[in-house]
Amino acid sequence: MRKFDGAAFAARLRALREQSGLSQQALADAAGVNKFTVAKLERGLQSPQWCIVVDLAIAMGVLPNEFLSEEELRKISNPTPKTKRKDA
């Protein structure tokens, strides 16, 4: 299982928020979360729950996949088939 990259998510969230022209408080209000939650997410101090990612995306008018890197999107578009273990 791949580990969550908090720093990448944090940078993407901040970039998307700034592109949307929202302050942390305005984004928090629109997404129904606390301003401190947005601040912690942008600093990579907190991992988001999926429902918060969706609420943030809706508040900024983007799709949740906007939080993914180009590499992650390529992996989703072209998944590598998993091989069966021989000892299973």
Secondary structure as UniProt FT lines:
FT   HELIX           6..20
FT   HELIX           24..31
FT   HELIX           35..42
FT   TURN            43..44
FT   HELIX           50..60
FT   HELIX           64..67
FT   HELIX           70..77
FT   TURN            86..87
//
